[in-house]
Amino acid sequence: MRNLDYKMVFISICILQVFALCEGRPLRKRTVSEVQLMHNLGEHKQVQERREWLQMRLRGIHTAPARGSSEEAGRPRRRMRPEDLPDLSDLTPEEIQLALNLLEKLLKSKQT
């Protein structure tokens, strides 16, 4: 019986010695694809951490300016109907040409 106890202690010490020598190193060398995969995984984790940090920092920021006064904010906007538009017969030809030029400029800036 005593001989069995010594054998168990000896085997346990041998196993501990093997684990101490390995120090967590892999038993075989990694292939290039495994190294590349691990590199990509680490890079992906860093990007995710940066993205989460940035989202956390941007959560409380509001950059949109207020739309008009507080009275306008509570009131719903309505579309103008053709009968609500001013009468165009009162415009002079110069005013009409000026309005057309302005519209052309706006259309060109939208296209570019």
N, C-alpha and C positions, 0 to 999 in steps of 0.2 A: 504494500500500500504506500509505503514511504517512497519507494522507487518511482511510483506513478506521479506523486506530487512534484518530485524533482524534474521529471520529464515535462510536466505541464508548465512549470516555471521556466525551464530552459526554452521551450517552444514559444512561450509568451515573450520572453526577452528577445528571441530571434526575430519575431514578428515586429516588435517595437523598433528594433535596429533597422530592419528593412524600410519601415515607414520613415524613420529619421533620415536615412540616406536618400530617399526619393525626394523629400522636401516639396512635394506637390508638383514636381516636374512631370511632364508626360513621359510615358514609357517609350514612345517612338517619336521621331521628328514629324512635325506637321508638314503637309504638302503645301505648295504655293497657293492653291485654291482655298485651303482652310485658313491660311494666314490672311489672304485677301478678304475672305468672308468675315473673319473676326475684326479686321480693320474697318470694313464697311459697317459692321454692327456698332462698333464704338463710335464711329462718325455719326451714324443715325441717332444714337442715344444723345450725343452732344447737341445735335440739331433740334431734337425734341425738347431737351431741357431748355435751350435758348428760346424756342418758340413759346413754351409754357411760361417762362419768365417774362417774355415780352407781352404776352396776352394778359398776364397778371398786372403788369405795370400800366397797360393801356385801358384796363377795365374802367377806371374812374375818370378818364379824360373825355371831355365832350368838346369837340372843335367846331361844331356847327353854330353859326351866329343865330341869335334869336330872330324870328321872322316878324318884323314890325313891332308894334306895341302890343301890350297885353290884351287890349280890346280886340285887335284883329285876330289874335291867336284863338280866342274863344268862338269867333264867328266863322261858320263854314264859308268857303269860297264858292261862288257861283259863276257859271259860264255866261258870257254875254250873248245875247240873241241878236239877230240881224236888226230888229227894230230898235234895239238899245244903242246901236252904233250911230255916230253923228252923221249928219247929211253931208255927203261928199260934193254936192253941187256948189257948196259955198267956197270950195278950195280954188285957188288960182292955179293956172297951168304951171307956174314956177314951183308952187308947193307940191303939186302932184309929181313933178319931175324929181324934186328933192326926195320925196318919199320913195319913189321907184329906185333911185340911186342907192338910198340907204338899204332897201330890201335886197338889191343885187349884191351889195357889199356883204350883208349878213349871210346870204346864200353861198357866196364864194368862200367865206371864212368857215362855214360849216362843212364844205366839201373837202377842204384841206386839213 
